[in-house]
Structures are given as C-alpha cells and as structure tokens.
Amino acid sequence: PGDSPVETPRNSPGMPEATPAGDRSRFRFDLTVTHYLGVDHVGHRFQADSQAMALKLQEMNSVIEGLLKEASEKGDLVLVFGDHGMTHDGNHG
C-alpha cells in the first residue's frame, strides 16, 4: 500500500491480479461475485466515523456507480449486499 490511509491491498496472496474497470471486455461470465474488503479494513483501523472511512466510502460509491453504469449499458443485473454491519468503534455489528 502507498501513503494513503484508505488504500487497501488489491489482491490477497495467491489470488490472480485484479482486472481494472474498463478492461473486462475479454471476459463474459454468467455470475460474478466480488467482495471488497476496504471498508472493513478502514473501519477496524480508523473507526466508522473517521475521515478515512468517509474517503473509503466515497471511493466505493464511485466503484459501484461504475459497475452500475456498465451493467446498465449491457442489460446486466447488479445486486449489492453487505456481509455485516459496523459498530461506531469499527468492529463487526
């Protein structure tokens, strides 16, 4: 990770390199499941009401907006779920 307090690793060890947005044209799947860990990591490290969390949520909103735009253009369905809540001190809610 770089200097940003909200930057989180893009890949886990042993996982294939992430495909950047806009570079997925050679792939076509019937189902894709994506789990973004950044909000969880920032919550644990900086707490839910921190400036770092606000920045991470803005980043994730942009990611989701991009996915929704691309999906809309293709007629695909996007479902967005949270895997758990978050307490004010950044733990799982």
Order of alpha helices (4+ residues) and beta strands (2+ residues): alpha-alpha
